Amino acid sequence: MKQFILVCILALAFTSCKKESDIKTLYLAHTLPQGHPVHKGILEFKKALNEKSGGKMKVKIFPDGQLGSEREVLELLQIGSVAITKVSAATLSNFVPEYHVLGIPYLFRDKQHQFDVLEGEVGKSILEKGSKFWLRGLGYYDAGSRSFYTSNKAIRTPEDLKGLKIRVMNNQMAINMVNSLGGSATPMAYGELYTAIQQGVVDGAENNPPSFVSSNHFEVSKYYTLDQHSSVPDVLLIGTKYWNKLTDDEKKWVQESMDESVQAQKRFWNESVEESMAIAKKAGVEIIIPDKSLFQEQSKSVLEAFKEEHPEMNDLINKIKNQ
């Protein structure tokens, strides 16, 4: 019922905009707070599109989950009630199977390799796969790399994970990855995690530095091990139904604005990581730089199991690894 009312409100808003002027207003919804580096990247997209279109195209942003969860907003995109949204590739994989590949542990050698892939032929081909599901990808934003943090035991090698309960997202790839390293993967709501670590319900979790700090998990976790096991990007999407209504010039403005915002957002992300790490260190968190190859070798079974279950993805995986 809530979503039905929302759709009606947005439909009326779109109609009134068209009546008042020839300016096209693109409604963009996402779930992140306004201080987040991805939101800052979206602001750059908004600014660039206004400039390139000479004010003919504007973006109205609804942050902080104002229009619903990632999944709910994706559904609004599919029916054409919202123009654009930002979601994690992990969420998007429930709609477009190819995005599952981006969650494979240690898929990317480093940050340079990741964005060479995402901004190249392979990344663009994955973005286009969503069109048949009414979700056209415009580009990828940096969402960092996830690493382990624990309350009472430092993780320096995979053996140190044995017997530890590690909170993960309710995602099979993440569960398999932690279990392959000897830990006990424990899916849990993110909002419950601080108390769970504090009370010893779980021994730790895994996330990127900005999330580690903004969630205040650094207050109850003494160790942060930068094994960088997964680097799942965020994706900016435009509804295919909305995209198809745009002129060739408008499509060009939208894509060029996205490409510019991607580069700006990388800078915002790096700044956020530096600030977060400084806060964690000041709070007394021990930052551990492990030998990642040990973790990569131990978790190979996750990749092999995925390839066996999804043989149609093998060519895509090989292209990424060989780039």
TORROTI-467000 format. One record per residue (C-alpha): residue in three letters; x, y, z. Coordinates in pm, whole numbers, plus 50000, padded with zeros to 5 digits. Layout:
<atoms>
ALAXYZ;...
</atoms>
This chain:
<atoms>
MET500005000050000;LYS502865023450095;GLN504575017349763;PHE501335022449569;ILE500825056549731;LEU504445065649660;VAL504085056249294;CYS500995078149264;ILE502765107849424;LEU505765104349196;ALA503565100548888;LEU501795132848976;ALA505145149949033;PHE506425139848691;THR503225151948528;SER503325185848699;CYS506955190948598;LYS506115185648234;LYS503225210048249;GLU505185237648415;SER508165238048180;ASP510205218947925;ILE512845211148186;LYS513235173948251;THR513665165648617;LEU515165131648689;TYR514195117449027;LEU517205099649184;ALA516725079149502;HIS519315061149715;THR519715048450071;LEU522975065150177;PRO523445095050411;GLN524335128650259;GLY527865128650400;HIS528725096250217;PRO531335098149936;VAL528895081549693;HIS526315108549762;LYS529015134249694;GLY529665116949362;ILE525965118849280;LEU526045156249351;GLU528795158849087;PHE526545139948844;LYS523735164348915;LYS526005194448863;ALA527525181148540;LEU524145172048389;ASN522755206548459;GLU525785222448292;LYS525915199447988;SER522195203047919;GLY522215240747962;GLY519715237048246;LYS517325215448040;MET517915184948260;LYS517925186148638;VAL518265159848908;LYS516205158749227;ILE517895136549483;PHE516095116449753;PRO518845103349989;ASP518655084550320;GLY516215058350194;GLN513405083850165;LEU511755063949884;GLY512455029350023;SER515125002350038;GLU517454994549749;ARG515194966549631;GLU512064988149654;VAL513635016249453;LEU514844991649189;GLU511234980849144;LEU510205017349109;LEU512795021048834;GLN511444990748652;ILE507955005648630;GLY509245040448543;SER508235059148859;VAL511815068648947;ALA514475076648687;ILE517755067948861;THR519075050049169;LYS522315038149325;VAL522525002849457;SER525224978349555;ALA526174953249287;ALA525384926749551;THR521734938049563;LEU521614941249187;SER522774905249143;ASN519284894149253;PHE517964910448936;VAL520924906948695;PRO522934874548754;GLU526184887548600;TYR526704911048896;HIS527264880249117;VAL530724877248962;LEU531844910349113;GLY531454895649462;ILE533944867249412;PRO536664869349683;TYR539994883549563;LEU538684886749208;PHE540644918949153;ARG544404920949197;ASP544234956749319;LYS542224988949283;GLN543774997148944;HIS542814963048807;GLN539274966748942;PHE538594999448764;ASP540404988848447;VAL537834960748435;LEU534784980948541;GLU535465010148307;GLY536504987748018;GLU534704964147784;VAL533844938348051;GLY532354963348294;LYS530284980148024;SER528964946647903;ILE527714938848256;LEU526014973048279;GLU524154965847955;LYS522964931648076;GLY520474949048303;SER518564965048015;LYS516434934147959;PHE515334937148322;TRP514514974448272;LEU517644984548467;ARG520315001048252;GLY523675006148422;LEU525375039848376;GLY528585033248568;TYR530295021548885;TYR531145040349203;ASP533935029649436;ALA532535012549747;GLY535925002149877;SER537184968149987;ARG535824947850274;SER538214935450541;PHE537934917450876;TYR537724934351215;THR537594916451547;SER537164924551913;ASN539664902952102;LYS541814882851861;ALA544004896551584;ILE543674880451240;ARG547074877951075;THR546634845550879;PRO543574825050778;GLU544284801451068;ASP543434829651308;LEU539834829151185;LYS539224793651305;GLY536454792251561;LEU535544829051526;LYS531974839851461;ILE532104866351188;ARG529054886551095;VAL528384887450720;MET525634900250495;ASN522914875050416;ASN524704866450093;GLN525804831350001;MET529114842549852;ALA530064860750173;ILE528984831150387;ASN531004806550178;MET534064829150186;VAL534224831850567;ASN533554794650611;SER536274785850359;LEU538774805050572;GLY537804785250881;GLY535544811051042;SER531884806751130;ALA529854829850905;THR526984845651098;PRO524404865250895;MET522934893351104;ALA521154926551055;TYR523654955051035;GLY521814975351298;GLU522294947751554;LEU526024943951498;TYR527484969551741;THR525744953552039;ALA526514918651912;ILE530254925951904;GLN530104943952238;GLN528344914652407;GLY530424887752237;VAL527564873052035;VAL529944875451739;ASP533714879651744;GLY533864903951458;ALA532654913751115;GLU533914926550779;ASN533434959450599;ASN535244988750439;PRO537005015850648;PRO534365043450616;SER531625019350727;PHE533825005551007;VAL534145040651148;SER530735055951067;SER529025026451239;ASN531245031951547;HIS532304995551529;PHE535885007451587;GLU534805014251948;VAL534264977152014;SER536844962051776;LYS540544962851865;TYR541894948351540;TYR541344956851172;THR542974933350920;LEU543204948050570;ASP542924915650373;GLN540544933050126;HIS538734900950039;SER535984916449829;SER535544948649635;VAL531884950249535;PRO531164983649364;ASP528055005149376;VAL526175009749050;LEU524235039748923;LEU521245028148719;ILE518655044948504;GLY515315028548436;THR515235015648077;LYS511725029248030;TYR512965063948123;TRP516145060447916;ASN514175051447605;LYS512225084047629;LEU515395105147613;THR516725120447293;ASP520185111047166;ASP521575143847300;GLU520005138147641;LYS521415102847657;LYS524855116647573;TRP524625143047846;VAL523535117348104;GLN526335092748023;GLU529055119348004;SER527915133748337;MET528085099348495;ASP531595093248359;GLU532795126048509;SER531165119048846;VAL532845084848865;GLN536295100648860;ALA535305126749121;GLN533745100349346;LYS536995080249352;ARG538705110549506;PHE535915114749761;TRP536205077849853;ASN539985079049899;GLU539645109750121;SER537005092050329;VAL539215061250370;GLU542155082550488;GLU539975101150738;SER538425068850867;MET541755051150912;ALA543115081151103;ILE540125080151340;ALA540485042551395;LYS544225045251466;LYS543675074051707;ALA541135052651893;GLY543785025851942;VAL542705000851676;GLU545634979751555;ILE545794980751174;ILE547164947951036;ILE548504944050681;PRO548504906350620;ASP549864885250337;LYS546734885350118;SER547964856049910;LEU547424832950209;PHE543744842950229;GLN543334841349853;GLU544724806049836;GLN542554794150124;SER539364807849968;LYS539874793749617;SER537154768249681;VAL534554796249672;LEU535534805349316;GLU535624769049204;ALA532204761949354;PHE530754792749186;LYS532194783048847;GLU530784748048882;GLU527344761148977;HIS527364788548711;PRO529364775348412;GLU527824802548196;MET529854828048396;ASN533254811748337;ASP534064832048027;LEU533294864448211;ILE535454854348508;ASN538364844948281;LYS538174878248098;ILE538394896648430;LYS541304876048560;ASN543244878948235;GLN542824916448193;
</atoms>
